[in-house]
Amino acid sequence: MSGYLPRVELEPTGLEVGLSEMERAVQNNVRRFAEKTLRPIGQQLDKLSPEQVIAADSPLWRVFAEFSQLGLTLSDIFALEPQEQASMMSLVFEELGWGDGGLAVSLGAAMLPSLVMHLMGRQDLLERYADRPLGCWGITEPDHGSDMLDASGHARHPNVGVGRLSCYARIEGDEIVVNGQKSAWVSNGPIAQVCALFCGLDDGSGEDKRCVVLVPMDAQGVSRGQPLDKMGQRALPQGEVYFDEVRIPRDHLLAGPEDYQRAEQGILAEANALMGLIWTGVARAAYELAYDYAHERKQGGVAIIQHQSVRARLFHMFARVEGARALAQRVIRYNCVAPAPALQGSIASKITVTQTAFDVASMAIQLHGGNGVTREYPVEKLLRDARSSMIEDGCNDMLAIKGGTLISRV
């Protein structure tokens, strides 16, 4: 047997080499947080009603409190060199997704207002709201879901508009006045402290103009609907947000019509890239659960890992996870290092990885047999969570059309 290569034991994150001591330390810290806090709390919240999830005594608040102790703020990450920034984002968000997909999305969404302020160079507002780290991205509307992610018209049929929006801002002297509604799909909507609001701009011209406004969620006139009751990612609070003559200082305008598409495509590029990293972690979690189960479950007198078909299925799951990770990390690295992020790359990552997470979770259920469809085993939750990921942050079908236009000379 001496002619055979030795068996190589891989790290949980697979074919990964060259991490620095700092990166390895951060990875281990986040992994412990994901294992000891995110995963058990995510499973607990999955069984609660949406109202219980956001209640004052909910374990959800422990997630935010303990995550803040890790010291991984967006400002700290952006202070790193581009290559280090890409590596850190990859390590952190895969581990968060491995812990719990819905809670990882919540932690990511909490950073999005700061991300928009960073993109638009608003250091003054970043400092002013540094004590309000829990944010939300107010973009989708009841009648304008994917429309709001495509102001550029990349995914729209020629000569087809979107109709009047549900939420508008107008400028009156030194104030911005906001009226309207955002849909029940606003992640962190029921709990956020600040909102990066993407809405229409009513300047009296009747034209379709849009803007981005930073809205403190304790401003007079802001109210919230009931938290959304849904199939998957039940640990992620989502819900409607209403604006009734909400008045905020004019300097809270993050982007006017001339900068709206840059802000929209910039945050979508970042958000879709983060989704790729998060759902790589979920795919990995499904694979690991199937791997462990195959070594424990006995059929035919032996552990089912002894059966060739089981080993073949596990290998295909392993390969899918590795492929997803490679694309997700390649995209985040390009976006951090290149002069401008490539939205088509972020879209490719989001679509590919969320589909992979769903497929691998489905394969894990199949390998578990009847046990896989019971609430006693965690793989059915991963399938529900992954199914939602294929719609949030842009429905994969719409994103594919948008991405196809971005890579085409049309």
Long-range contacts (C-beta under 8 A, 24 or more apart in sequence): 12-98, 12-284, 12-288, 13-94, 13-284, 13-325, 14-284, 14-318, 14-321, 14-322, 14-325, 15-322, 19-87, 19-91, 23-87, 23-88, 23-91, 26-72, 26-88, 26-91, 26-92, 27-91, 27-92, 27-95, 29-70, 30-70, 30-72, 30-91, 30-92, 30-95, 30-96, 31-95, 31-98, 33-66, 33-67, 33-70, 33-95, 33-99, 34-95, 34-96, 34-98, 34-99, 34-100, 34-281, 35-99, 37-62, 37-63, 37-66, 37-99, 38-63, 38-96, 38-99, 38-100, 38-103, 38-104, 39-99, 39-100, 41-100, 41-103, 41-235, 42-99, 42-100, 42-102, 42-103, 42-235, 43-100, 43-378, 43-381, 45-102, 45-103, 45-234, 45-235, 46-234, 46-235, 46-381, 48-234, 49-229, 50-190, 50-226, 50-227, 50-228, 50-229, 50-234, 50-237, 50-239, 51-226, 51-227, 53-227, 53-234, 53-235, 53-237, 54-190, 54-191, 54-227, 54-237, 60-191, 60-235, 60-237, 63-103, 63-106, 63-107, 64-107, 64-110, 64-133, 64-134, 67-107, 68-133, 73-133, 74-111, 74-114, 74-115, 74-118, 75-114, 75-118, 75-126, 78-118, 82-336, 82-337, 83-333, 83-336, 83-337, 85-336, 86-329, 86-332, 86-333, 86-335, 86-336, 86-337, 87-333, 89-274, 89-277, 89-332, 89-336, 90-277, 90-328, 90-329, 90-332, 90-333, 93-274, 93-277, 93-278, 93-281, 94-277, 94-278, 94-280, 94-281, 94-284, 94-325, 94-328, 95-281, 96-278, 96-281, 97-277, 97-278, 97-279, 97-280, 97-281, 97-282, 97-284, 97-285, 98-281, 98-282, 98-284, 98-285, 99-281, 100-235, 100-385, 101-233, 101-278, 101-279, 101-281, 101-282, 101-357, 101-382, 101-385, 101-386, 101-389, 102-232, 102-233, 102-234, 102-235, 102-236, 102-385, 102-388, 103-235, 103-236, 104-278, 104-281, 105-187, 105-233, 105-236, 105-275, 105-278, 105-389, 105-392, 106-187, 106-188, 106-235, 106-236, 106-237, 108-271, 108-274, 108-278, 109-135, 109-136, 109-137, 109-187, 109-188, 109-236, 110-134, 110-135, 110-136, 110-188, 110-192, 111-135, 112-136, 112-137, 112-196, 112-267, 112-271, 113-137, 113-194, 113-195, 113-196, 113-214, 115-196, 115-267, 115-270, 116-196, 116-212, 116-214, 116-254, 116-255, 116-263, 116-266, 116-267, 117-196, 117-214, 117-254, 119-262, 119-263, 119-266, 119-267, 119-270, 120-212, 120-254, 120-255, 120-259, 120-263, 122-214, 122-254, 124-251, 125-214, 125-251, 125-252, 125-254, 129-193, 129-194, 129-214, 129-216, 132-193, 132-194, 132-216, 133-193, 134-188, 134-191, 134-192, 134-193, 134-194, 135-188, 135-192, 135-193, 135-194, 135-195, 135-196, 136-186, 136-187, 136-188, 136-189, 136-192, 136-194, 136-195, 136-196, 136-217, 136-241, 137-186, 137-187, 137-195, 137-196, 137-198, 137-267, 137-271, 138-167, 138-182, 138-186, 138-189, 138-195, 138-196, 138-197, 138-198, 138-199, 138-215, 138-241, 139-182, 139-186, 139-197, 139-198, 140-182, 140-183, 140-185, 140-186, 141-165, 141-166, 141-167, 141-180, 141-181, 141-182, 141-183, 142-166, 142-181, 142-183, 142-184, 145-183, 145-185, 145-395, 146-394, 146-395, 146-398, 148-198, 149-264, 149-268, 149-394, 149-398, 149-399, 149-402, 150-398, 150-402, 151-210, 151-260, 151-261, 151-264, 152-261, 152-264, 152-265, 154-401, 154-402, 154-405, 154-406, 155-398, 155-399, 155-401, 155-402, 155-405, 161-208, 162-208, 164-200, 165-199, 165-200, 165-210, 167-197, 167-199, 167-200, 167-243, 168-199, 168-200, 168-201, 168-202, 169-197, 169-199, 169-200, 169-201, 169-202, 169-211, 169-213, 170-201, 170-202, 170-203, 171-201, 171-203, 171-250, 171-253, 173-250, 174-249, 174-250, 175-247, 175-248, 175-249, 175-250, 176-213, 176-247, 176-248, 176-249, 176-250, 176-252, 176-253, 177-245, 177-246, 177-247, 178-213, 178-215, 178-221, 178-243, 178-245, 178-246, 178-248, 179-243, 179-244, 179-245, 179-246, 180-242, 180-243, 181-240, 181-241, 181-242, 181-243, 182-240, 182-241, 182-242, 183-240, 184-225, 184-228, 184-238, 184-239, 184-240, 185-228, 185-238, 185-392, 186-238, 186-239, 186-240, 186-241, 187-236, 187-237, 187-238, 187-392, 188-236, 188-237, 188-238, 189-224, 189-225, 189-237, 189-238, 189-239, 189-240, 189-241, 190-224, 190-227, 190-237, 190-238, 190-239, 191-237, 192-217, 193-217, 193-218, 195-241, 196-254, 196-267, 197-243, 198-260, 198-263, 198-264, 201-256, 201-257, 209-257, 209-260, 210-257, 210-260, 210-264, 211-253, 211-254, 211-255, 211-256, 211-257, 211-260, 212-253, 212-254, 212-255, 212-259, 212-260, 212-263, 212-264, 213-248, 213-252, 213-253, 213-254, 214-248, 214-252, 214-254, 215-243, 215-246, 215-248, 215-252, 216-248, 217-241, 219-246, 219-247, 219-248, 220-246, 220-247, 221-245, 221-246, 221-247, 222-246, 230-388, 231-384, 231-387, 231-388, 232-381, 232-383, 232-384, 232-385, 232-386, 232-387, 232-388, 232-389, 233-384, 233-385, 233-388, 233-389, 233-392, 265-343, 266-341, 268-343, 268-346, 268-393, 268-394, 269-335, 269-341, 269-342, 269-343, 269-345, 269-346, 270-335, 270-341, 270-346, 271-346, 271-393, 272-343, 272-346, 272-347, 272-349, 272-350, 272-393, 272-394, 272-399, 273-328, 273-331, 273-332, 273-335, 273-341, 273-345, 273-346, 273-349, 273-350, 275-349, 275-350, 275-353, 275-354, 275-389, 275-392, 275-393, 276-324, 276-327, 276-328, 276-331, 276-332, 276-346, 276-349, 276-350, 276-352, 276-353, 277-328, 277-329, 277-332, 277-353, 278-389, 279-324, 279-353, 279-354, 279-356, 279-357, 279-386, 279-389, 280-321, 280-324, 280-325, 280-328, 280-353, 280-356, 280-357, 282-357, 282-361, 282-382, 282-385, 282-386, 282-389, 283-320, 283-321, 283-324, 283-353, 283-356, 283-357, 283-360, 283-361, 283-386, 284-321, 284-325, 285-382, 286-317, 286-357, 286-360, 286-361, 286-363, 286-364, 286-379, 286-382, 286-383, 286-386, 287-314, 287-317, 287-318, 287-321, 287-360, 287-364, 289-364, 289-377, 289-378, 289-379, 289-382, 290-314, 290-317, 290-363, 290-364, 290-367, 290-368, 290-379, 293-364, 293-367, 293-368, 293-371, 293-377, 294-367, 297-368, 297-371, 304-367, 310-367, 313-363, 313-366, 313-367, 314-367, 316-363, 317-360, 317-363, 317-364, 320-356, 320-359, 320-360, 321-356, 321-360, 323-352, 323-356, 324-352, 324-353, 324-356, 324-357, 327-352, 327-353, 328-353, 343-402, 343-403, 343-406, 344-403, 344-406, 344-407, 347-394, 347-399, 347-400, 347-402, 347-403, 347-406, 348-403, 350-393, 350-394, 350-396, 350-399, 351-396, 351-399, 351-400, 351-403, 354-386, 354-389, 354-390, 354-396, 355-390, 355-396, 357-382, 357-386, 357-389, 358-383, 358-386, 358-387, 358-389, 358-390, 361-385, 361-386
